[in-house]
Amino acid sequence: MTIKRNMSAGLLVFFSAFIIFALSFTTFKTVITGPKVDKLKLLADFKAEHLYSPSEHKNGSWVAMTFDDKGRMIASDQNGFLYRIVIPPIGADTNAVKIKIEKLIIGDTTVSKIGMGYAHGLLYAFNSLYVMVNHKSDDKFKQGSGLYRLEDTNGDDQYDKVTLLKAFNGEGEHGPHSLVLSPDGKSIYMILGNYTDMPPMDKYLLPRTWKEDNAFPLIKDPNGHATDRYAPGAFVARTNETGIEWDLITAGYRNPFDLTFNEDGELFVYDGDMEWDFGTPWYRPTRILHAPSGSEFGWRTGTGTWSPDYPDNLPAILNIGPGSPTNLISGKDARFPEKYRRSLLAFDWTFGIIYAVHLIPDGASYKTTAEEFLSGQALPLTDGKIGPDGALYFLTGGRSLESDLYRVYYGDNSLPNDSLVSKLSGAALQAQKLRRELEEFHKGPNPKAIETAWPNLKNKDRNIRYAARIAIEHQPLIAWQGKALSETDPIILTQAIIALARNADKAMNSKMLNALIKVKFSGLNEAQQIDFLRAMELTLLRTGQQLPADKIKLKSYLNAQYPSKRNDLNRMLSKLLVYLGDERVVAKTLSLLDVATDGTGNQEALANSTDLILKNPQYGMDLAKMLSKTPPSQQTYYAVALSEARQGWTPALREKYFKWFYKAFSYKGGNSYIGYINAARKTALGNVPKEQFAHFDKVSGNDLVDNNQLKFADIVQPKGPGKEWKLDEAVAVVKDSLLNRNFANGKMMFAATMCRSCHSIGAEGGSVGPDLTHLGTRFSEKDILEAIINPNKVISDQYAATSYYLRDGSSILGRFKSETKDKIFISQNPFSPQTLRSISKKDVIVTSVSKLSIMMPGMINSLNKEELKDLIAYLVSGGNKENKVFKPAVK
């Protein structure tokens, strides 16, 4: 994958087609700039305009947009109303033609009570406005999460009919998200995050046979994220105009916010990473995914996430890196140079970057190059669309941040934007045609499916092999089970056994394993060896205990291949041998532990480049720090895999193994890294003889950690005198005075005020609350102070507490951590997050998200003026000692 590292960029927004044709002009006006536009980095010949600030006009923080049939924009406040916007055309005199904003009052509501809003997705289609509400019903807004259709039934240009097409159980930042129209204009596609339960579907293009499917030891996130969420994760669904028919298209994502179709009619998704997993072998970057029919992308909770190498999921076409994906659109309808019309524009909220992802047909899928299209400091990008005028319109905001509407266009916006014709040709055209023919068999049983798909199980194209296997899985098992077991071609056999493992009963275990053992492993190429081991793993996991004789043969077969010269094979072989209880795997794996080095493999990411670090200092500095101390991923994998090994240990091997953990605590990973390592350490200690426990507990670093985080050094107390800081007083002290501040003192105040107990900066600190490393890139000093002084004003649902109302009339407040069949476990002390309280499920009547932050007010009341300045400077800098706030003032 080639990556172009061009760090300039471009912005956009649109205007109403209705007004474009109603107004004419011959002279292109001079572009008006200002602070909001000047901060943007644009590609050459692209221009940007700032059109409107919803937050400045008390209209909330906008996160979703669409355009109606009259060319007007409709936008939604994340926690409020819908708005309809008439935008002056490009080149218009904005002093004469003003932007017009209309709050949409829908149903029997008033301007103070919301009838429709809280949307993460908007789509105008079929003469209707479709709204994806992301919200838990309350007194302010009674509608809960779901897809709604709004219609104007009397022609007065107001929506008077609201129809719920489908309710969804899920809300918040991992709830229901965006909507797009299918290329043929007949269907609505939607994407829903991994905290949204999948409702029953009429068709499952991805067969409904999913499981966790990983023999690697499962450690759920130590900080409680998604500990009760399982396969298939986030998903894409499709419905018709009336919401009567529902199909599952693709699944296995973590939390993608948006999806789009290119000019070839192919679907793409921009999935999010789990930043708390940074530095672990199960971390996956934010990534662009080509998502054909029946595709699976392998997100699983905790350590269970699949490798992109596994043949039962598909890989990314581009790994981008750390970030927060919020929008993905095709440039096909833009008045841009053809290069960008044939690109995908991917929005990252965290770092304020729009990437242009250039697609290169490659067999049945695509390769990519990428560049930065647009960026800006403190630019929390939310949604974007190509407007009827061919300009790019985009929003900033979310989480009640400052919200703005921009427009970006090229030159004088005179380039054509006629329908973009597909350029697929030759081998790529034939490969995609074959893949789509196979995908027709994903719709259900078909007498031609097995005959057509079977030979394509050994097609050289991975996407075609995948489509062929899914096609076979949609056929009656009796029609192909015998064919799979009698197959002699090792490549076809591998794929057939994967299909069979996902559908057969346990009685087939021995026959499947013995069919696999007949394959000559050295006769397979590297990718085929991974596929083969995955087929064996799925057979072991899905079809139960092996016969003693089969287990002996399996151990012998796998030991003959282990260790390999390749990291990916060693990962597969080590976990399978541990799973089988092999007596030799401990010694073999520990011989690799000290010498194992990491390769980039297939996870090389765009955002890891040195150029990106240098050209984006605030974000790049943090990334550089993390990369300089990143844990050795391959060693971590071996250590976690061995945590469940019970056979083959000697005192010397245990000594070597547990000392590795002591060293591992010195590395800098994501917020959950220490917790994962500590959990694996504790699992391994559970297999140690009781009389040796104390020794190995000590040598493995028990004294280094507390509550799954590193113990802090002595904290210097503030000198004071403190005071009960009010917002206006604190802002007055800090405003225009963050120069020549004391870095060391700011860092000490971060600890002294207990901020470090719950928050991290630069991978140092707690993980109860959000990582604050990038705080200064998105928030002003006033925003930061307001969040500290009034922590209840805005609470991300990722860090919110839950109120549990019990049958006896009492209530309990705490953060959900995990659950069993009968109990819920919550954390109530932010300074001791691993101290859990259990609640019996039968005692709980109802739950609700608390409006009270777990962060306590008054955290800075012990600080004097200079200490407050140093603390805010440290927060603004993101822990970067070279930040300008620590430089002497220029005289």
DRENDOKE-226396 format. One record per residue (C-alpha): x, y, z. Coordinates in steps of 0.1 Angstrom, whole numbers, plus 5000, padded with zeros to 4 digits. Each point is the difference from the previous one (the first is absolute). Example, Ala and Ser with C-alpha at 12.3 -4.5 7.8 and 13.67 -1.06 7.14 Angstrom:
512349555078 501450344993 
END
This chain:
500050005000 501550334989 499250305022 500550364988 500850225030 498750344989 499150185031 498150294985 496249984998 496750144989 496550085014 496650014987 496250085002 497150034976 497250224988 496549944990 499449904964 496850205001 501850335008 502949924977 497750024970 498050285014 503050235004 502650084973 503350175002 502950054977 502850125023 501449765025 500350195033 503150015021 500149725025 499450145035 502449855025 500150015038 501349815030 497749704993 501149974964 503650105005 500749715023 499249754972 502649834979 498749974965 501349834968 501150244972 497150184982 497449895026 498250275018 498050005033 497350215015 498750015035 496250024997 498549985035 500649935037 497149815015 501550025035 500550384998 496350034992 498949765028 499049734975 502049725015 502849794986 499249854966 501049654990 497949894971 498850164967 498249934967 498650204971 496350004991 498450014965 500150385000 503750015007 499750105036 502149855027 498549835030 502249955030 499649865035 501350115033 501549695018 497850075030 497250224986 498050124970 500149964963 500850314979 499350094964 502650234983 499950204968 503650084991 501050284976 501649874968 503850004995 501050354988 497050185014 500350325020 499549885035 499150355011 497049994977 499149635001 500049875035 500049645012 496549915013 499549765030 496749855009 499449785031 497749724990 497149975024 498649654993 496749865014 498150145029 503050165016 501350355007 503250184994 501249895035 498949634997 501649784974 497849814976 502849854979 503850035003 502949835017 501049864966 503349834992 498749944964 497850204976 498949914965 497650164976 498549744977 496749884986 498550355006 500749955037 502550085027 501549695017 501450065035 502249765019 499350115036 502749915025 498450065034 498549845030 496450135004 499650265028 497750295009 501950244977 499749784969 497749705001 501249834969 502549725006 502849874978 498749884966 499450084963 497250254995 498350124968 498850364998 497550114974 498250324989 496549874994 498250344993 502650184979 500750285024 503849935000 499949875035 500449655013 496749905016 500149624999 502649805020 500249624996 502349775019 501349744976 502349815024 500950055036 503649925010 501249895034 503150215004 501050375004 503150225005 503350024982 499849634990 496350004991 498150054967 501850224975 499950114964 497649944970 500849994963 497949934969 501049694979 501550064965 496749894984 498050245021 497749725013 501449925035 501250185031 503349875015 500850085037 502949935023 499749925037 502749995027 501049705021 497850125029 496949954979 498249675001 499349854966 496249964995 498649704981 500650024963 498149874970 503249904983 503549945013 502550044972 502749925026 498749665014 498850035035 502649755014 502450255016 501849925032 503150145018 502249744982 503450065016 502149755019 502250285014 499350075037 497150245003 500750305023 497250254999 500950375001 501350075035 498250344999 496749854993 499550104963 497749764980 500449725026 496449894993 500150054962 500749704978 499949894964 499150134975 500850355013 499050304979 498149944968 498550144968 496449944993 497850084970 496350074997 497550124974 498150334998 497349895025 502249815024 498349674993 502949784988 503349985020 503249844989 503449965018 502750104976 503349995019 501249995036 503049955023 500950375005 500850185032 498450344996 499850144965 498050324997 499550034962 499949814967 500050094964 499849864964 502550084973 499350044963 500449624995 497049955024 502349855026 499550055038 502750145023 500150055038 502450205022 500449805033 501350135033 502849875021 500149925037 502650255011 500249855034 501649694983 502850194985 503249805002 498349665003 500149734974 496250024997 499950384993 498750094965 500450354986 497150204986 499649874966 498250024966 498249684991 498549884968 496849835011 498449774975 497049775006 500349775030 503350155011 501349965036 502850215015 500849825032 499450245029 499749815033 500050125035 503450045019 502849784988 497749804978 500250234969 501149814969 503150054980 499350144965 501949694987 497249775010 498249884969 496550025016 500350385001 501250264974 502950245005 500150374998 500850174967 501750285020 501150025037 499950375010 501149995036 498850145033 496950234998 496250025001 498349944967 496850214996 499350034962 500849824968 498850134966 500749944964 501150304980 498349874968 497450295000 502550285007 501250274977 503549895007 502949884978 499349644990 502749875024 497950115030 496649914984 501349644999 501150025036 498449945034 500250295025 500549865035 499450235030 501949975033 498450185029 502949975025 502850154978 497950224977 501149834968 498249924968 501949734981 499649954962 500149624994 500749924964 498649674988 501949784976 498149694987 501849695010 498349674991 496649985017 500950285024 502350315001 503450125010 500550365012 502250305002 499150285024 500850365008 498850275024 497350194982 499350255028 500950065036 499950265028 500850045037 496949975022 497949874971 497849725015 498549884967 496549855001 498049964968 500550104964 498249984966 500550104964 497450264994 497850054968 502650264989 502849755001 501750165030 501049815032 498050115031 501249895034 499250055037 502150015031 498749945035 498849705020 500149965038 498750365003 503250144985 500150324980 498149924968 500650154965 498849954964 502550034972 500049984962 502949894978 500250034963 502649984972 501150314980 496950194989 497849695004 499549974963 501349644995 497249764988 498449765024 498349784975 499449635010 503449845005 500449694979 501649695014 503649944987 500049635009 501549804971 502049694991 500849765028 498550225027 496750034982 499849624995 501049935037 497450245014 497449854976 500849655012 499850115037 496650164994 498849684983 501049805031 498350265022 496749934984 500149665018 500250185033 496350064997 499149645008 500049644987 500649974963 500649684980 502850154980 501950145031 502349715009 500949924964 501050364994 501650085033 501949685008 502950054975 500350365010 501049905036 503549984985 499750324980 503250215003 497950305010 499350015037 496750194996 498849744975 500949715022 498250175029 496850074979 500149634988 500249865035 497150235012 498049884970 500549645010 499050075036 496750134988 499249654985 498649715019 502749825019 499049664988 500750114964 503750065006 501249855033 501149674984 501750194972 502050205025 501349705019 501049814968 501750304984 503649924990 501250344989 501650155031 499050364992 496449924993 500049775030 501250285023 497250234990 497449735000 500949905036 499850365011 496450004986 499349665015 501350105035 497650305000 497049784992 500749635010 499149825032 502549865025 499849654985 502150124971 503050095022 502249704994 499349984962 500850364995 503349995020 501249694983 499250154966 502250305009 502849795014 500549834966 501050334985 503850054994 500650335019 503250084982 498249984966 497950315009 501250354994 500150255029 496450134997 498749654995 501749885032 498250275020 496749904984 500749645008 500850075036 496950215003 497949714986 501549785027 499450265027 496350044990 499649625000 501449985035 497950285013 496749924983 499849625002 501149935035 502449765017 502349794980 500549635003 503249915019 501549854969 499250304979 501450245026 503449814999 500150024962 499150375001 502750085025 502649824979 498950164968 500150355014 503349955019 501649904967 499350364988 500950195032 501950225003 499850164966 502150284986 496950214997 498250195028 496549954987 500549624998 501549995034 497050195014 497649744986 502149705010 500850125035 496350065009 498849674985 502649805018 499250175033 496349944993 500849634995 501949985032 503349914983 502949935023 502750154977 498550334992 501250185031 503749934994 499750074963 498150335004 502350135028 503049944977 498450264977 499050255027 503250195003 501049994963 496650084985 499850324980 497050174985 499450064963 497550234984 498149714985 496750114985 499350265026 502350274987 498250335005 499950334982 500350205032 503249835012 502250184975 502750245011 498750264977 496750005019 501750035033 502050304988 497150184983 497449975027 502050085032 497249975026 498849664988 503349894986 501950065033 497749775019 500149744973 503850025000 500149955038 497849704997 501949854972 503350055017 498849795030 497649764983 499949665016 501549714979 496949874984 501249654991 501449955035 496750115015 498249754979 502149725012 499850105036 496250024999 499749674981 502149835027 497850145028 497749704997 502749744995 500049745028 502449744987 503850014993 501150245027 503349985018 501250245028 502550164975 497350054974 497650165025 502750235012 500750124965 496450034991 498950205031 503050244998 498850094966 496950165015 502150225023 501750144969 496750034981 498650245025 502650264989 498650034965 497550274990 496849874983 496450115000 497950065031 499249635004 503549874993 501149965037 496749845008 500349744973 503549915010 499049985036 497049784992 502249764980 502550005029 497349915025 498649724978 503549854997 500550035038 496949795004 501949714985 502950035024 500349765030 498850185031 503449985017 501650194971 497350264995 501550285022 503449984983 498650024965 497550265009 502950225012 502449944971 497250064975 499550365012 497149995025 501550295019 500050214968 496350004994 496950115019 496449974987 501449904966 502150314996 503650095009 500550135034 500850375001 503150165016 499650235029 497850294992 501050355010 497150195016 499050354988 501450305019 496750184997 498350195015 497149864980 496550144995 496649894988 500650084964 497250144979 500149974962 500250374992 502750055026 502149704988 499650114963 501250355009 503149865017 500949774972 499050214970 503050134980 502549895027 501049654989 503650094990 503249915018 498249765022 501749735022 499649664983 501249805031 497750185023 497049964976 500749634999 500249985038 496750195003 498449754976 500949745025 499350215032 496450084989 499449624995 499450064962 502749744993 498149745020 497349994974 501550164968 503149934980 502250234980 502649864978 499149645011 500750095037 497250005025 496749835006 497349894976 496750065018 499550314980 500950124965 503650024989 500950375001 503050004977 498250174972 497950235022 501750324987 499349924964 496250005005 499350225030 500750355010 501350105035 496450105009 498649674988 502649815021 499450215031 496249964996 500349624998 502150005032 497850245020 496749874987 500649634991 496349934997 499450224970 501249764973 500649635007 501049764972 498049685002 503349814998 500750135035 496650055015 498749835031 496749815001 497350025026 498549675010 496650025016 499249715022 496849835011 500450125036 499850364989 503750075003 502450094972 503749934993 502350214979 503149874983 501849924967 499149674984 503049774998 498749654993 497249755006 499249645004 496749824995 498750125034 502150305010 501250344989 503450135011 500550375004 502950235010 499150285024 503350155010 501950184971 503249985020 499649625005 498349904967 500749635005 498149985033 496749864988 496649985016 497649734988 496250054995 497649724996 498250034966 496749895015 500150305023 500350264972 496850154987 501450264976 503350174991 500850344986 503150194991 500950235028 500250384993 502650035028 503749964990 502149755020 502650295000 499750205032 499750384999 502650215018 503049814988 502050324995 498950185031 503349935017 502050194974 501250365000 500050224969 503549894988 499349645006 496850024981 501850164971 502649725000 497349735001 498050144971 503250054980 500949645006 496549894989 500150224969 503449874990 499049645002 503149935021 502350144974 502950185016 500850174967 496650174997 499950374996 498450055034 503349915017 502050244978 501050345012 497850294989 501350184969 500950365009 
END
